[in-house]
Amino acid sequence: MGAMGAPAEVVASPASREQDTKARQPANAQVQQAADDDQSETKRQPIRPDEVHDPILWHNPGRIADEDLFYGQGGAKGQPEPPFRFLDEDRDQSTPKFDARDAAGKKWRVKLGQEARPEVVVSRLLWAVGYFVQDDYVLPQADIAGIHMHRGRKYIRGEHIADARFSRKPSGQKKIATWRWKRNPFTGTRELNGLRVMMALVNSWDLKDENNSVYSDRKSGHQIFLVSDTGTAFGRTGLHFTNGPSKDNVKAYVHSKFITHKSKSTVDFATPAPSWSLLAETLGIGMKQFLRRQGMLWIGHDIPRQDARWIGGLLGQLSHHQLQDAFRAGDYPPEIAEQFVSTVEARIQALNDL
């Protein structure tokens, strides 16, 4: 498979760095950094229809059975290289994240906590069937020189972290906006419907529009549409007041529902599910979150059966060993990985049986 900027087949339809680091930057790099900071708010806004040109959501993945789901898109050579140096903390999101620079000078966004491992596995599966992802890796162990965080301190021992996700955009790509599930250039297409099925396959329920990104690719000229935050996966089918089982929980994932209803032409999936327990257990205080989640339920409903079968056919080309590699990339113990893999395989078979 080619890099994100060089697809084989295109579907195009209707906190500052430390002062010493800055001092070593060339002048043009400092100007670019300032420009990026000025555009940070713009990057969080949904792309407007008049801003869209040459959009792409999916590309032909080629021989899926040949893909390496352990190293993924970035390959073995793309891995983060220690030693690492802390740059700054990202305080915009609920999950603890920070930026770090590796020995090769590459900048990585590092995520700690319960979402780190599932996010890398989801990245591998999306990449394998032709959707766009970042270069993601889980590092079982890493030392981050100078790390100082306001959040996520329980995941840090001195300068040591474990099971952290390291992520970066492929070379030549720049985030320019987010995109809406309900209003985008791919509405009604097989490729967008397949992406909806992929979210249900892995129980990725946090389908807020701000978790979607649009990247401008300098090499191809395309605007790349992708789901850039998929850490709320491999647990329950929706948000609960007790968040623990909602992600990275093999027991919850294995016992969760997948397909909830089938008609002659469409299929409904369990993910995303209503957040009834959030409403009940907070005695109504969680009403705002509950209503927001209700607005996402359509993403898993009324998906054409032929589109669900299409993505199932792509997934069906993955071998048992490749799926094991995907979970091994997430640093899951073999016995836990095997339970996840068995459930994923059963779901793939269900798609192909539609």
Residue pairs with C-beta under 8 A, 6 or more apart in sequence:
1 8
1 61
1 62
1 67
1 73
1 127
2 8
2 59
3 73
3 170
3 219
4 73
4 132
4 133
4 170
4 173
4 215
4 217
4 224
5 170
5 172
5 173
5 217
5 218
5 219
5 220
5 222
5 224
6 219
6 220
7 56
7 59
7 60
7 220
7 222
8 59
8 60
8 61
8 62
9 59
9 60
10 56
10 59
10 222
11 56
11 57
11 58
11 59
11 186
11 189
11 191
12 54
12 55
12 56
12 185
12 222
13 55
13 185
13 186
13 189
14 185
15 88
15 89
15 90
15 91
16 22
16 37
16 88
17 33
17 87
17 88
18 87
18 88
18 146
21 87
21 101
22 30
22 33
25 33
39 176
42 176
42 177
43 175
43 176
43 177
43 178
44 178
44 210
45 177
45 178
46 177
46 178
46 179
46 180
46 183
46 209
47 176
47 177
47 178
47 179
47 214
47 223
49 183
51 177
52 185
52 223
53 223
54 220
54 221
54 222
54 223
55 184
55 185
55 186
55 214
55 222
55 223
55 225
56 132
56 222
56 223
56 224
56 225
57 131
57 132
57 185
57 186
57 189
57 191
57 192
57 195
57 225
57 226
58 130
58 131
58 132
58 191
58 194
58 195
59 130
59 132
60 130
61 67
61 127
61 128
61 129
61 130
61 314
64 128
64 129
64 314
64 317
64 318
65 317
65 318
65 319
65 322
67 127
67 128
67 322
68 75
68 325
69 124
69 125
69 128
69 318
69 322
69 323
69 325
69 326
69 329
70 325
70 326
70 328
70 329
71 78
71 79
71 329
72 120
72 123
72 124
72 127
72 133
72 135
72 136
72 137
72 329
73 123
73 127
73 133
73 134
73 135
73 136
73 170
74 135
74 136
74 137
74 170
78 135
78 137
79 137
80 102
80 106
80 108
80 137
80 139
80 142
80 166
81 102
81 103
81 104
81 106
82 102
82 103
82 142
82 143
83 102
83 103
83 143
83 145
84 100
84 101
84 102
84 103
84 108
84 142
84 143
84 144
84 145
85 100
85 101
85 144
85 145
85 146
86 98
86 99
86 100
86 144
86 145
86 146
86 147
86 148
87 98
87 99
87 100
87 101
87 107
88 98
88 99
89 96
89 97
89 98
89 99
89 148
89 149
89 150
89 151
90 97
90 98
90 99
90 109
91 150
91 151
95 111
95 112
95 113
95 115
95 152
95 231
96 111
96 112
96 113
96 149
96 151
96 152
96 155
97 109
97 110
97 111
97 112
98 109
98 110
98 144
98 147
98 149
99 107
99 108
99 109
99 110
100 107
100 108
100 110
100 144
100 147
100 166
101 107
101 108
102 108
106 168
107 168
108 166
108 167
108 168
109 166
109 167
109 168
110 144
110 161
110 164
110 165
110 166
110 167
111 119
111 164
111 165
111 167
111 231
112 152
112 155
112 156
112 161
112 164
113 152
113 155
114 231
114 244
114 247
114 248
115 165
115 231
115 232
115 247
115 248
116 138
116 163
116 164
116 165
116 231
117 138
117 163
117 165
117 248
117 330
117 331
117 332
118 202
118 230
118 231
118 232
118 233
118 234
118 235
118 247
118 248
118 330
119 136
119 165
119 167
119 229
119 230
119 231
119 233
120 136
120 137
120 138
120 165
120 329
120 330
121 202
121 233
121 234
121 326
121 327
121 329
121 330
121 332
121 340
122 202
122 204
122 230
122 233
122 234
123 133
123 134
123 136
123 230
124 136
124 325
124 326
124 329
125 198
125 201
125 202
125 315
125 318
125 326
125 344
126 132
126 133
126 198
126 226
126 227
126 230
127 133
128 314
128 315
128 318
128 322
128 326
129 194
129 198
129 311
129 314
129 315
130 314
131 195
131 198
131 226
131 227
132 215
132 224
132 225
132 226
133 226
134 167
134 168
134 169
134 170
134 226
134 228
135 167
135 168
135 169
135 170
136 165
136 166
136 167
137 165
137 166
137 167
137 329
138 163
138 164
138 165
138 166
138 329
138 330
138 331
139 161
139 163
139 164
139 166
140 162
140 163
140 331
141 160
141 161
141 162
142 160
142 161
142 162
142 164
142 166
143 159
143 160
143 161
144 159
144 160
144 161
145 159
146 159
147 156
147 159
147 161
149 156
155 161
155 162
155 164
163 331
165 231
169 175
169 215
172 217
172 218
172 219
173 215
173 216
173 217
173 218
173 224
174 215
174 216
174 218
175 213
175 214
175 215
175 216
176 214
176 215
176 216
176 223
177 213
177 214
178 209
178 210
178 211
178 212
178 213
178 214
179 209
179 212
179 213
179 214
179 225
180 209
180 212
181 207
181 209
181 212
181 296
181 299
182 298
184 192
184 225
185 225
186 192
186 225
190 304
190 306
190 307
190 310
193 303
193 304
193 307
193 308
193 311
194 307
194 308
194 310
194 311
194 314
195 227
196 269
196 299
196 300
196 303
197 269
197 303
197 307
197 308
197 311
197 312
197 351
198 204
198 311
199 205
199 207
199 227
199 230
199 271
199 272
199 299
199 300
200 258
200 269
200 270
200 271
200 300
201 258
201 315
201 344
201 347
201 348
201 351
202 230
202 233
202 234
202 344
203 233
203 234
203 235
203 236
203 237
203 253
203 256
203 270
203 271
204 227
204 230
204 232
204 233
204 271
205 232
205 236
205 237
205 238
205 239
205 246
205 271
205 272
205 273
205 296
206 229
206 231
206 232
206 239
206 272
207 272
207 296
207 299
208 292
208 296
211 227
211 228
211 229
211 230
212 225
212 226
212 227
212 228
213 225
213 226
213 227
213 228
214 223
214 224
214 225
215 223
215 224
215 226
216 223
216 224
217 223
217 224
231 247
232 239
232 246
232 247
233 247
233 248
234 247
234 248
234 249
234 250
234 253
234 340
235 245
235 246
235 247
235 248
235 249
235 252
235 253
235 256
236 245
236 246
236 247
236 249
236 252
236 253
236 256
236 273
237 256
237 257
237 270
237 271
237 272
237 273
238 246
238 271
238 272
238 273
238 274
238 275
238 293
239 246
239 275
239 278
239 289
239 293
240 246
240 275
240 277
240 278
240 281
241 277
241 278
241 280
241 281
241 282
241 286
242 277
242 281
245 251
245 252
246 252
250 336
250 339
250 340
253 340
253 343
254 339
254 340
254 342
254 343
256 270
256 271
257 270
258 269
258 270
258 347
258 350
259 267
259 268
259 269
259 270
259 350
260 268
260 269
260 270
261 267
261 268
262 268
262 305
262 354
264 305
265 304
265 305
266 301
266 302
266 303
266 304
266 305
267 303
267 304
267 305
267 308
267 354
268 300
268 301
268 302
268 303
269 300
269 301
269 303
270 300
271 300
272 293
272 296
272 297
272 299
272 300
273 297
274 290
274 293
274 294
274 297
275 286
275 289
275 290
275 293
276 290
278 286
278 289
278 290
278 293
279 286
279 287
279 290
305 354
308 351
308 354
309 351
309 352
309 354
311 351
312 348
312 350
312 351
312 352
312 354
313 352
315 348
315 351
316 348
316 349
316 351
316 352
318 348
320 341
320 345
323 341
323 344
323 345
324 337
324 338
324 341
327 336
327 337
327 340
327 341
328 334
328 337
330 337
332 340
